[in-house]
Amino acid sequence: MENKLSSSSKKFLTPAAVIILLGIAGYTGFIYYQGQKVDETIANINKVLGTDEVTVSGEITKKSFFAREVQLMLYLKDISETTKPLAVSEGVVNLGFSPKAVLHLTKVDEFDKDNLVLKSMHPTLAVDFNYRFTPKTATFTTQPFSANIDDVKISVDRTAGKTTFLSKIEGFSSESLSQFQTKFDIGTIKLKQLNTRNSNGGELVIGSQTFQSYSDKNSLTPVKFSYDLEKVDLNQKDLSGDIKFANFSFNTEVSKEKTNFIQNFKVGLDNLNYKSIIPVNIPKADIKLKMDWNASASPYSALFYDQYGDDFCTANPVACQENLPYFGNLGASSEQLLTAITTGKIGLEVLPSYVDAKNIKIAFNGNFRFTKDSNKIGELSFRVSPAEGKSVAPYVGFLPKGTYKMEGKDAVSNILLTHDDDNLLLSINGQNIYSIPMN
């Protein structure tokens, strides 16, 4: 009986053992593949994370079958001594079905006081990958800290941010990092003793802040960004005055229609108070803008002229190639940009907006674009309306005569921008105000 049982058990265990062994061998090969990918990525980390401003160097400091201990060093390119890193991060990459990397900032350039603040925050970056080592999420956290920098006491609450990567591209690359959505929260920031001329000093309190961004070149809305600030309280303890406001928000998004881009902006402000010799009280402001341009020349190319001239794409070929779906031709020369503006390929519209200044409300809208066969460039209309029982006279009385007209209790101004062959011409309510040479 025992021999028969033993024989049948052997018949069952033999294929089971083979399957188990094959599984172990497959898993072993799988882990080995991941380890090779980590080694390859760290060796070429500068291609992924490096920019025109910085160089990133990576090193595997310790290897085991299931993990890699790594070190990343950040160098500035525009300094003569590149042997000393600006910052060093160290951590562990764990392999398996759910790979994860956790990095901690361990060293900074001691001569840069801003870096000392960063080090005091003890930042940690954790990145979760899929089994093929394409990043899924990245989480950044810091600890609360206080520091004294140049007689200013700084305290910052804990911060936390999370990025979710949307890319279906396999592997860790700059392309796989280019499609993401991020939410970043910063706690209250306090800066004390701002005014060293006054023994009482001053204090700036910046409330909770939230940044959210989105990037997906395959979407019809490839870029979104928003910033919300809970409150600001600046107490300067001198005649320059105190500033307070409850909430501030900024939102923008870029959409794409064939070869054209449209970017909408929205700015909101609640309860702004400025206490000084001339006090300002703005219970609410709502400002909306829309800019559009053709992909052949992005208005954002102007941001790079100071440093690169017309050679931004020559110095940054990858940036031009990758950002084309987001903002159009970032490498447009100054001449190309000027041509795009003067041929009407770039325009700006001020959507109906308003500023509520307690005793008056200022409403405005307009648009600016060069128009073919016309000398008109743009116009902007303002309407100042008084609150119940108030008058606009104290607010518009100091304006030059003829620059506004009364419509009932409201003061109205229509600003027109035109051009001739040599000059930009500004007129208000039909009255010529300025002439500015175009060359």
Contacts in CASP RR format, 6 or more apart in sequence:
PFRMAT RR
TARGET T0000
AUTHOR 0000-0000-0000
METHOD contacts of the structure
MODEL  1
MENKLSSSSKKFLTPAAVIILLGIAGYTGFIYYQGQKVDETIANINKVLG
TDEVTVSGEITKKSFFAREVQLMLYLKDISETTKPLAVSEGVVNLGFSPK
AVLHLTKVDEFDKDNLVLKSMHPTLAVDFNYRFTPKTATFTTQPFSANID
DVKISVDRTAGKTTFLSKIEGFSSESLSQFQTKFDIGTIKLKQLNTRNSN
GGELVIGSQTFQSYSDKNSLTPVKFSYDLEKVDLNQKDLSGDIKFANFSF
NTEVSKEKTNFIQNFKVGLDNLNYKSIIPVNIPKADIKLKMDWNASASPY
SALFYDQYGDDFCTANPVACQENLPYFGNLGASSEQLLTAITTGKIGLEV
LPSYVDAKNIKIAFNGNFRFTKDSNKIGELSFRVSPAEGKSVAPYVGFLP
KGTYKMEGKDAVSNILLTHDDDNLLLSINGQNIYSIPMN
30 96 0 8 1.000
30 131 0 8 1.000
31 65 0 8 1.000
31 66 0 8 1.000
31 95 0 8 1.000
31 96 0 8 1.000
34 95 0 8 1.000
34 96 0 8 1.000
34 99 0 8 1.000
34 131 0 8 1.000
34 133 0 8 1.000
35 68 0 8 1.000
35 95 0 8 1.000
37 132 0 8 1.000
37 133 0 8 1.000
37 171 0 8 1.000
37 172 0 8 1.000
38 60 0 8 1.000
38 68 0 8 1.000
38 70 0 8 1.000
38 93 0 8 1.000
38 95 0 8 1.000
38 133 0 8 1.000
39 60 0 8 1.000
39 68 0 8 1.000
41 48 0 8 1.000
41 133 0 8 1.000
41 172 0 8 1.000
42 58 0 8 1.000
42 59 0 8 1.000
42 60 0 8 1.000
42 68 0 8 1.000
42 70 0 8 1.000
43 58 0 8 1.000
45 56 0 8 1.000
45 57 0 8 1.000
45 58 0 8 1.000
45 72 0 8 1.000
46 55 0 8 1.000
46 56 0 8 1.000
46 57 0 8 1.000
46 58 0 8 1.000
47 174 0 8 1.000
48 172 0 8 1.000
48 173 0 8 1.000
48 174 0 8 1.000
48 177 0 8 1.000
49 56 0 8 1.000
50 56 0 8 1.000
52 77 0 8 1.000
52 315 0 8 1.000
52 316 0 8 1.000
52 319 0 8 1.000
53 76 0 8 1.000
53 77 0 8 1.000
53 78 0 8 1.000
54 74 0 8 1.000
54 75 0 8 1.000
54 76 0 8 1.000
54 77 0 8 1.000
54 86 0 8 1.000
55 74 0 8 1.000
55 75 0 8 1.000
55 76 0 8 1.000
55 77 0 8 1.000
55 82 0 8 1.000
56 72 0 8 1.000
56 73 0 8 1.000
56 74 0 8 1.000
56 75 0 8 1.000
57 72 0 8 1.000
57 73 0 8 1.000
57 75 0 8 1.000
57 85 0 8 1.000
58 70 0 8 1.000
58 71 0 8 1.000
58 72 0 8 1.000
58 73 0 8 1.000
59 70 0 8 1.000
59 71 0 8 1.000
59 72 0 8 1.000
59 73 0 8 1.000
60 68 0 8 1.000
60 69 0 8 1.000
60 70 0 8 1.000
61 69 0 8 1.000
61 70 0 8 1.000
61 71 0 8 1.000
61 90 0 8 1.000
62 68 0 8 1.000
62 69 0 8 1.000
63 69 0 8 1.000
65 95 0 8 1.000
66 94 0 8 1.000
66 95 0 8 1.000
66 96 0 8 1.000
67 92 0 8 1.000
67 93 0 8 1.000
67 94 0 8 1.000
67 95 0 8 1.000
68 92 0 8 1.000
68 93 0 8 1.000
68 95 0 8 1.000
69 90 0 8 1.000
69 91 0 8 1.000
69 92 0 8 1.000
69 93 0 8 1.000
70 90 0 8 1.000
70 91 0 8 1.000
70 92 0 8 1.000
70 93 0 8 1.000
70 101 0 8 1.000
70 103 0 8 1.000
71 88 0 8 1.000
71 89 0 8 1.000
71 90 0 8 1.000
71 91 0 8 1.000
72 88 0 8 1.000
72 89 0 8 1.000
72 90 0 8 1.000
72 103 0 8 1.000
73 85 0 8 1.000
73 87 0 8 1.000
73 88 0 8 1.000
74 85 0 8 1.000
74 86 0 8 1.000
74 87 0 8 1.000
74 88 0 8 1.000
74 89 0 8 1.000
75 82 0 8 1.000
75 84 0 8 1.000
75 85 0 8 1.000
75 86 0 8 1.000
76 82 0 8 1.000
76 86 0 8 1.000
84 109 0 8 1.000
85 107 0 8 1.000
85 109 0 8 1.000
86 108 0 8 1.000
86 109 0 8 1.000
86 112 0 8 1.000
86 115 0 8 1.000
87 105 0 8 1.000
87 107 0 8 1.000
87 108 0 8 1.000
87 109 0 8 1.000
87 115 0 8 1.000
87 118 0 8 1.000
88 105 0 8 1.000
88 106 0 8 1.000
88 107 0 8 1.000
88 108 0 8 1.000
89 103 0 8 1.000
89 104 0 8 1.000
89 105 0 8 1.000
89 106 0 8 1.000
89 125 0 8 1.000
90 103 0 8 1.000
90 104 0 8 1.000
90 106 0 8 1.000
91 101 0 8 1.000
91 102 0 8 1.000
91 103 0 8 1.000
91 104 0 8 1.000
92 101 0 8 1.000
92 102 0 8 1.000
93 99 0 8 1.000
93 100 0 8 1.000
93 101 0 8 1.000
94 100 0 8 1.000
94 101 0 8 1.000
96 131 0 8 1.000
97 131 0 8 1.000
98 128 0 8 1.000
98 129 0 8 1.000
98 131 0 8 1.000
99 128 0 8 1.000
99 129 0 8 1.000
99 130 0 8 1.000
99 131 0 8 1.000
99 133 0 8 1.000
100 126 0 8 1.000
100 127 0 8 1.000
100 128 0 8 1.000
100 129 0 8 1.000
101 125 0 8 1.000
101 126 0 8 1.000
101 127 0 8 1.000
101 129 0 8 1.000
102 124 0 8 1.000
102 125 0 8 1.000
102 126 0 8 1.000
102 127 0 8 1.000
103 124 0 8 1.000
103 125 0 8 1.000
103 126 0 8 1.000
103 127 0 8 1.000
104 122 0 8 1.000
104 123 0 8 1.000
104 124 0 8 1.000
105 118 0 8 1.000
105 119 0 8 1.000
105 122 0 8 1.000
105 123 0 8 1.000
105 124 0 8 1.000
107 119 0 8 1.000
108 115 0 8 1.000
108 116 0 8 1.000
108 118 0 8 1.000
108 119 0 8 1.000
109 115 0 8 1.000
110 116 0 8 1.000
113 149 0 8 1.000
113 150 0 8 1.000
116 147 0 8 1.000
116 149 0 8 1.000
117 145 0 8 1.000
117 147 0 8 1.000
117 149 0 8 1.000
117 154 0 8 1.000
120 145 0 8 1.000
120 146 0 8 1.000
120 147 0 8 1.000
121 142 0 8 1.000
121 143 0 8 1.000
121 145 0 8 1.000
121 156 0 8 1.000
121 159 0 8 1.000
122 142 0 8 1.000
122 143 0 8 1.000
122 145 0 8 1.000
123 140 0 8 1.000
123 141 0 8 1.000
123 142 0 8 1.000
124 140 0 8 1.000
124 141 0 8 1.000
124 142 0 8 1.000
125 138 0 8 1.000
125 139 0 8 1.000
125 140 0 8 1.000
126 138 0 8 1.000
126 139 0 8 1.000
126 141 0 8 1.000
127 135 0 8 1.000
127 137 0 8 1.000
127 138 0 8 1.000
127 139 0 8 1.000
128 135 0 8 1.000
128 136 0 8 1.000
128 137 0 8 1.000
128 138 0 8 1.000
129 135 0 8 1.000
129 136 0 8 1.000
129 172 0 8 1.000
130 136 0 8 1.000
132 170 0 8 1.000
132 171 0 8 1.000
133 171 0 8 1.000
133 172 0 8 1.000
134 165 0 8 1.000
134 167 0 8 1.000
134 169 0 8 1.000
134 170 0 8 1.000
134 171 0 8 1.000
134 172 0 8 1.000
134 176 0 8 1.000
135 165 0 8 1.000
135 172 0 8 1.000
135 176 0 8 1.000
135 177 0 8 1.000
136 164 0 8 1.000
136 165 0 8 1.000
137 162 0 8 1.000
137 163 0 8 1.000
137 164 0 8 1.000
137 165 0 8 1.000
138 162 0 8 1.000
138 163 0 8 1.000
138 165 0 8 1.000
139 160 0 8 1.000
139 161 0 8 1.000
139 162 0 8 1.000
139 163 0 8 1.000
140 159 0 8 1.000
140 160 0 8 1.000
140 161 0 8 1.000
140 162 0 8 1.000
140 163 0 8 1.000
140 184 0 8 1.000
141 158 0 8 1.000
141 159 0 8 1.000
141 160 0 8 1.000
141 161 0 8 1.000
142 156 0 8 1.000
142 158 0 8 1.000
142 159 0 8 1.000
142 160 0 8 1.000
143 158 0 8 1.000
144 155 0 8 1.000
144 156 0 8 1.000
144 157 0 8 1.000
144 158 0 8 1.000
145 155 0 8 1.000
145 156 0 8 1.000
146 153 0 8 1.000
146 154 0 8 1.000
146 155 0 8 1.000
146 156 0 8 1.000
147 153 0 8 1.000
147 154 0 8 1.000
147 155 0 8 1.000
148 154 0 8 1.000
151 193 0 8 1.000
151 196 0 8 1.000
152 191 0 8 1.000
152 192 0 8 1.000
152 193 0 8 1.000
152 194 0 8 1.000
153 190 0 8 1.000
153 191 0 8 1.000
153 192 0 8 1.000
153 193 0 8 1.000
154 189 0 8 1.000
154 190 0 8 1.000
154 191 0 8 1.000
155 189 0 8 1.000
155 190 0 8 1.000
156 186 0 8 1.000
156 187 0 8 1.000
156 188 0 8 1.000
156 189 0 8 1.000
156 190 0 8 1.000
157 186 0 8 1.000
157 187 0 8 1.000
157 188 0 8 1.000
157 189 0 8 1.000
158 187 0 8 1.000
159 184 0 8 1.000
159 185 0 8 1.000
159 186 0 8 1.000
159 187 0 8 1.000
160 184 0 8 1.000
160 185 0 8 1.000
161 182 0 8 1.000
161 183 0 8 1.000
161 184 0 8 1.000
161 185 0 8 1.000
162 182 0 8 1.000
162 183 0 8 1.000
162 184 0 8 1.000
163 180 0 8 1.000
163 181 0 8 1.000
163 182 0 8 1.000
164 180 0 8 1.000
164 181 0 8 1.000
164 182 0 8 1.000
165 176 0 8 1.000
165 177 0 8 1.000
165 179 0 8 1.000
165 180 0 8 1.000
166 179 0 8 1.000
166 180 0 8 1.000
166 181 0 8 1.000
166 216 0 8 1.000
167 175 0 8 1.000
167 176 0 8 1.000
167 177 0 8 1.000
167 178 0 8 1.000
167 179 0 8 1.000
167 180 0 8 1.000
169 175 0 8 1.000
169 176 0 8 1.000
170 176 0 8 1.000
174 318 0 8 1.000
174 322 0 8 1.000
175 322 0 8 1.000
178 215 0 8 1.000
178 217 0 8 1.000
178 322 0 8 1.000
179 215 0 8 1.000
179 216 0 8 1.000
179 217 0 8 1.000
179 218 0 8 1.000
180 213 0 8 1.000
180 214 0 8 1.000
180 215 0 8 1.000
180 216 0 8 1.000
181 212 0 8 1.000
181 213 0 8 1.000
181 214 0 8 1.000
181 215 0 8 1.000
182 211 0 8 1.000
182 212 0 8 1.000
182 213 0 8 1.000
182 214 0 8 1.000
183 210 0 8 1.000
183 211 0 8 1.000
183 212 0 8 1.000
184 210 0 8 1.000
184 211 0 8 1.000
184 212 0 8 1.000
185 208 0 8 1.000
185 209 0 8 1.000
185 210 0 8 1.000
186 208 0 8 1.000
186 209 0 8 1.000
186 210 0 8 1.000
186 211 0 8 1.000
187 207 0 8 1.000
187 208 0 8 1.000
187 209 0 8 1.000
188 205 0 8 1.000
188 206 0 8 1.000
188 207 0 8 1.000
188 208 0 8 1.000
189 205 0 8 1.000
189 206 0 8 1.000
189 207 0 8 1.000
190 203 0 8 1.000
190 204 0 8 1.000
190 205 0 8 1.000
190 206 0 8 1.000
191 203 0 8 1.000
191 204 0 8 1.000
192 201 0 8 1.000
192 202 0 8 1.000
192 203 0 8 1.000
193 201 0 8 1.000
193 202 0 8 1.000
193 203 0 8 1.000
194 201 0 8 1.000
194 202 0 8 1.000
194 203 0 8 1.000
194 204 0 8 1.000
194 236 0 8 1.000
195 201 0 8 1.000
195 202 0 8 1.000
195 236 0 8 1.000
195 237 0 8 1.000
195 238 0 8 1.000
197 238 0 8 1.000
198 237 0 8 1.000
198 238 0 8 1.000
200 237 0 8 1.000
201 237 0 8 1.000
202 235 0 8 1.000
202 236 0 8 1.000
202 237 0 8 1.000
203 233 0 8 1.000
203 234 0 8 1.000
203 235 0 8 1.000
204 232 0 8 1.000
204 233 0 8 1.000
204 234 0 8 1.000
204 235 0 8 1.000
205 231 0 8 1.000
205 232 0 8 1.000
205 233 0 8 1.000
205 234 0 8 1.000
206 229 0 8 1.000
206 231 0 8 1.000
206 232 0 8 1.000
207 229 0 8 1.000
207 230 0 8 1.000
207 231 0 8 1.000
207 232 0 8 1.000
208 229 0 8 1.000
208 230 0 8 1.000
209 227 0 8 1.000
209 228 0 8 1.000
209 229 0 8 1.000
209 230 0 8 1.000
210 226 0 8 1.000
210 227 0 8 1.000
210 228 0 8 1.000
211 225 0 8 1.000
211 226 0 8 1.000
211 227 0 8 1.000
212 224 0 8 1.000
212 225 0 8 1.000
212 226 0 8 1.000
212 227 0 8 1.000
213 223 0 8 1.000
213 224 0 8 1.000
213 225 0 8 1.000
213 226 0 8 1.000
214 221 0 8 1.000
214 223 0 8 1.000
214 224 0 8 1.000
214 225 0 8 1.000
215 222 0 8 1.000
215 223 0 8 1.000
215 326 0 8 1.000
216 222 0 8 1.000
217 322 0 8 1.000
217 325 0 8 1.000
217 326 0 8 1.000
218 325 0 8 1.000
220 255 0 8 1.000
220 256 0 8 1.000
220 257 0 8 1.000
221 253 0 8 1.000
221 254 0 8 1.000
221 255 0 8 1.000
221 256 0 8 1.000
222 254 0 8 1.000
222 255 0 8 1.000
222 256 0 8 1.000
222 325 0 8 1.000
222 326 0 8 1.000
223 252 0 8 1.000
223 253 0 8 1.000
223 254 0 8 1.000
223 326 0 8 1.000
223 327 0 8 1.000
224 252 0 8 1.000
224 253 0 8 1.000
224 254 0 8 1.000
225 250 0 8 1.000
225 251 0 8 1.000
225 252 0 8 1.000
225 253 0 8 1.000
226 249 0 8 1.000
226 250 0 8 1.000
226 251 0 8 1.000
226 252 0 8 1.000
227 249 0 8 1.000
227 250 0 8 1.000
227 251 0 8 1.000
228 247 0 8 1.000
228 248 0 8 1.000
228 249 0 8 1.000
228 250 0 8 1.000
229 247 0 8 1.000
229 248 0 8 1.000
229 249 0 8 1.000
230 246 0 8 1.000
230 247 0 8 1.000
231 244 0 8 1.000
231 245 0 8 1.000
231 246 0 8 1.000
231 247 0 8 1.000
232 243 0 8 1.000
232 244 0 8 1.000
232 245 0 8 1.000
232 248 0 8 1.000
233 242 0 8 1.000
233 243 0 8 1.000
233 244 0 8 1.000
234 242 0 8 1.000
234 243 0 8 1.000
234 244 0 8 1.000
235 242 0 8 1.000
236 242 0 8 1.000
239 276 0 8 1.000
239 277 0 8 1.000
240 276 0 8 1.000
241 274 0 8 1.000
241 275 0 8 1.000
241 276 0 8 1.000
242 273 0 8 1.000
242 274 0 8 1.000
242 275 0 8 1.000
242 276 0 8 1.000
243 272 0 8 1.000
243 273 0 8 1.000
243 274 0 8 1.000
243 275 0 8 1.000
244 271 0 8 1.000
244 272 0 8 1.000
244 273 0 8 1.000
245 269 0 8 1.000
245 270 0 8 1.000
245 271 0 8 1.000
245 272 0 8 1.000
245 273 0 8 1.000
246 270 0 8 1.000
246 271 0 8 1.000
247 268 0 8 1.000
247 269 0 8 1.000
247 270 0 8 1.000
247 271 0 8 1.000
248 267 0 8 1.000
248 268 0 8 1.000
248 269 0 8 1.000
248 270 0 8 1.000
249 266 0 8 1.000
249 267 0 8 1.000
249 268 0 8 1.000
249 269 0 8 1.000
250 265 0 8 1.000
250 266 0 8 1.000
250 267 0 8 1.000
250 268 0 8 1.000
251 265 0 8 1.000
251 266 0 8 1.000
252 263 0 8 1.000
252 264 0 8 1.000
252 265 0 8 1.000
252 266 0 8 1.000
253 263 0 8 1.000
253 264 0 8 1.000
254 261 0 8 1.000
254 262 0 8 1.000
254 263 0 8 1.000
254 326 0 8 1.000
254 327 0 8 1.000
255 261 0 8 1.000
255 262 0 8 1.000
255 263 0 8 1.000
255 264 0 8 1.000
256 262 0 8 1.000
256 325 0 8 1.000
259 294 0 8 1.000
259 295 0 8 1.000
259 296 0 8 1.000
260 292 0 8 1.000
260 293 0 8 1.000
260 294 0 8 1.000
260 295 0 8 1.000
261 292 0 8 1.000
261 293 0 8 1.000
261 294 0 8 1.000
261 295 0 8 1.000
261 298 0 8 1.000
261 327 0 8 1.000
261 328 0 8 1.000
262 290 0 8 1.000
262 291 0 8 1.000
262 292 0 8 1.000
263 290 0 8 1.000
263 291 0 8 1.000
263 292 0 8 1.000
264 288 0 8 1.000
264 289 0 8 1.000
264 290 0 8 1.000
265 287 0 8 1.000
265 288 0 8 1.000
265 289 0 8 1.000
265 290 0 8 1.000
265 291 0 8 1.000
266 286 0 8 1.000
266 287 0 8 1.000
266 288 0 8 1.000
266 289 0 8 1.000
267 285 0 8 1.000
267 286 0 8 1.000
267 287 0 8 1.000
267 288 0 8 1.000
268 284 0 8 1.000
268 285 0 8 1.000
268 286 0 8 1.000
268 287 0 8 1.000
269 282 0 8 1.000
269 284 0 8 1.000
269 285 0 8 1.000
270 283 0 8 1.000
270 284 0 8 1.000
271 282 0 8 1.000
271 283 0 8 1.000
271 284 0 8 1.000
272 280 0 8 1.000
272 281 0 8 1.000
272 282 0 8 1.000
272 285 0 8 1.000
273 279 0 8 1.000
273 280 0 8 1.000
273 281 0 8 1.000
274 280 0 8 1.000
274 281 0 8 1.000
280 357 0 8 1.000
281 357 0 8 1.000
281 358 0 8 1.000
282 355 0 8 1.000
282 356 0 8 1.000
282 357 0 8 1.000
282 358 0 8 1.000
283 356 0 8 1.000
283 358 0 8 1.000
284 356 0 8 1.000
285 354 0 8 1.000
285 355 0 8 1.000
285 356 0 8 1.000
286 353 0 8 1.000
286 354 0 8 1.000
287 353 0 8 1.000
287 355 0 8 1.000
288 350 0 8 1.000
288 351 0 8 1.000
288 352 0 8 1.000
288 353 0 8 1.000
289 348 0 8 1.000
289 349 0 8 1.000
289 350 0 8 1.000
289 351 0 8 1.000
290 348 0 8 1.000
290 349 0 8 1.000
290 351 0 8 1.000
291 299 0 8 1.000
291 346 0 8 1.000
291 347 0 8 1.000
291 348 0 8 1.000
291 349 0 8 1.000
292 346 0 8 1.000
292 347 0 8 1.000
292 349 0 8 1.000
293 299 0 8 1.000
293 328 0 8 1.000
293 340 0 8 1.000
293 345 0 8 1.000
293 346 0 8 1.000
293 347 0 8 1.000
294 340 0 8 1.000
294 345 0 8 1.000
294 346 0 8 1.000
295 324 0 8 1.000
295 328 0 8 1.000
295 329 0 8 1.000
296 328 0 8 1.000
296 329 0 8 1.000
296 332 0 8 1.000
296 336 0 8 1.000
296 340 0 8 1.000
296 345 0 8 1.000
297 329 0 8 1.000
297 332 0 8 1.000
297 336 0 8 1.000
297 337 0 8 1.000
297 339 0 8 1.000
297 340 0 8 1.000
297 345 0 8 1.000
297 346 0 8 1.000
298 327 0 8 1.000
298 328 0 8 1.000
298 329 0 8 1.000
298 330 0 8 1.000
298 331 0 8 1.000
298 332 0 8 1.000
299 337 0 8 1.000
299 346 0 8 1.000
300 327 0 8 1.000
300 330 0 8 1.000
301 312 0 8 1.000
301 329 0 8 1.000
301 330 0 8 1.000
301 331 0 8 1.000
301 332 0 8 1.000
301 333 0 8 1.000
301 336 0 8 1.000
301 337 0 8 1.000
302 334 0 8 1.000
302 337 0 8 1.000
304 312 0 8 1.000
304 330 0 8 1.000
304 331 0 8 1.000
305 334 0 8 1.000
308 314 0 8 1.000
308 315 0 8 1.000
308 316 0 8 1.000
309 334 0 8 1.000
310 331 0 8 1.000
310 333 0 8 1.000
310 334 0 8 1.000
310 335 0 8 1.000
312 319 0 8 1.000
312 320 0 8 1.000
312 330 0 8 1.000
312 331 0 8 1.000
313 319 0 8 1.000
313 320 0 8 1.000
313 330 0 8 1.000
313 331 0 8 1.000
319 330 0 8 1.000
320 329 0 8 1.000
320 330 0 8 1.000
320 331 0 8 1.000
323 330 0 8 1.000
324 330 0 8 1.000
329 336 0 8 1.000
332 340 0 8 1.000
337 346 0 8 1.000
340 346 0 8 1.000
341 347 0 8 1.000
341 370 0 8 1.000
342 370 0 8 1.000
343 370 0 8 1.000
343 372 0 8 1.000
344 369 0 8 1.000
344 370 0 8 1.000
344 371 0 8 1.000
344 372 0 8 1.000
346 369 0 8 1.000
347 367 0 8 1.000
347 368 0 8 1.000
347 369 0 8 1.000
348 367 0 8 1.000
348 368 0 8 1.000
348 369 0 8 1.000
349 366 0 8 1.000
349 367 0 8 1.000
349 368 0 8 1.000
350 364 0 8 1.000
350 365 0 8 1.000
350 366 0 8 1.000
350 367 0 8 1.000
350 380 0 8 1.000
351 365 0 8 1.000
352 363 0 8 1.000
352 365 0 8 1.000
353 363 0 8 1.000
353 364 0 8 1.000
353 365 0 8 1.000
354 361 0 8 1.000
354 362 0 8 1.000
354 363 0 8 1.000
354 364 0 8 1.000
355 361 0 8 1.000
355 362 0 8 1.000
358 387 0 8 1.000
359 386 0 8 1.000
359 387 0 8 1.000
359 390 0 8 1.000
359 395 0 8 1.000
360 384 0 8 1.000
360 385 0 8 1.000
360 386 0 8 1.000
360 387 0 8 1.000
360 390 0 8 1.000
360 392 0 8 1.000
360 395 0 8 1.000
361 384 0 8 1.000
361 385 0 8 1.000
361 387 0 8 1.000
362 382 0 8 1.000
362 383 0 8 1.000
362 384 0 8 1.000
363 382 0 8 1.000
363 383 0 8 1.000
363 385 0 8 1.000
364 380 0 8 1.000
364 381 0 8 1.000
364 382 0 8 1.000
364 383 0 8 1.000
365 380 0 8 1.000
365 381 0 8 1.000
366 378 0 8 1.000
366 379 0 8 1.000
366 380 0 8 1.000
366 381 0 8 1.000
367 378 0 8 1.000
367 379 0 8 1.000
368 377 0 8 1.000
368 378 0 8 1.000
368 417 0 8 1.000
369 377 0 8 1.000
369 378 0 8 1.000
370 377 0 8 1.000
371 377 0 8 1.000
375 418 0 8 1.000
375 419 0 8 1.000
375 420 0 8 1.000
376 416 0 8 1.000
376 417 0 8 1.000
376 418 0 8 1.000
377 417 0 8 1.000
377 418 0 8 1.000
377 419 0 8 1.000
377 424 0 8 1.000
378 416 0 8 1.000
378 417 0 8 1.000
378 418 0 8 1.000
379 414 0 8 1.000
379 415 0 8 1.000
379 416 0 8 1.000
379 417 0 8 1.000
380 414 0 8 1.000
380 415 0 8 1.000
380 417 0 8 1.000
381 412 0 8 1.000
381 413 0 8 1.000
381 414 0 8 1.000
381 415 0 8 1.000
382 412 0 8 1.000
382 413 0 8 1.000
382 414 0 8 1.000
382 415 0 8 1.000
383 407 0 8 1.000
383 410 0 8 1.000
383 411 0 8 1.000
383 412 0 8 1.000
384 392 0 8 1.000
384 395 0 8 1.000
384 396 0 8 1.000
384 404 0 8 1.000
384 410 0 8 1.000
384 411 0 8 1.000
384 412 0 8 1.000
385 392 0 8 1.000
385 409 0 8 1.000
385 410 0 8 1.000
386 392 0 8 1.000
386 409 0 8 1.000
386 410 0 8 1.000
391 409 0 8 1.000
392 409 0 8 1.000
392 410 0 8 1.000
392 411 0 8 1.000
395 411 0 8 1.000
396 404 0 8 1.000
396 411 0 8 1.000
399 413 0 8 1.000
400 433 0 8 1.000
402 428 0 8 1.000
402 429 0 8 1.000
402 431 0 8 1.000
403 413 0 8 1.000
403 428 0 8 1.000
403 429 0 8 1.000
403 431 0 8 1.000
403 433 0 8 1.000
404 411 0 8 1.000
404 412 0 8 1.000
404 413 0 8 1.000
404 428 0 8 1.000
404 429 0 8 1.000
405 411 0 8 1.000
405 412 0 8 1.000
405 413 0 8 1.000
405 429 0 8 1.000
406 412 0 8 1.000
413 428 0 8 1.000
413 429 0 8 1.000
414 428 0 8 1.000
414 429 0 8 1.000
414 430 0 8 1.000
415 426 0 8 1.000
415 427 0 8 1.000
415 428 0 8 1.000
416 426 0 8 1.000
416 427 0 8 1.000
416 428 0 8 1.000
416 430 0 8 1.000
417 424 0 8 1.000
417 425 0 8 1.000
417 426 0 8 1.000
418 424 0 8 1.000
418 425 0 8 1.000
418 427 0 8 1.000
419 425 0 8 1.000
419 438 0 8 1.000
422 437 0 8 1.000
422 438 0 8 1.000
422 439 0 8 1.000
423 435 0 8 1.000
423 436 0 8 1.000
423 437 0 8 1.000
423 438 0 8 1.000
424 434 0 8 1.000
424 435 0 8 1.000
424 436 0 8 1.000
424 437 0 8 1.000
424 438 0 8 1.000
425 432 0 8 1.000
425 434 0 8 1.000
425 435 0 8 1.000
425 436 0 8 1.000
426 432 0 8 1.000
426 433 0 8 1.000
426 434 0 8 1.000
426 435 0 8 1.000
426 436 0 8 1.000
427 433 0 8 1.000
END
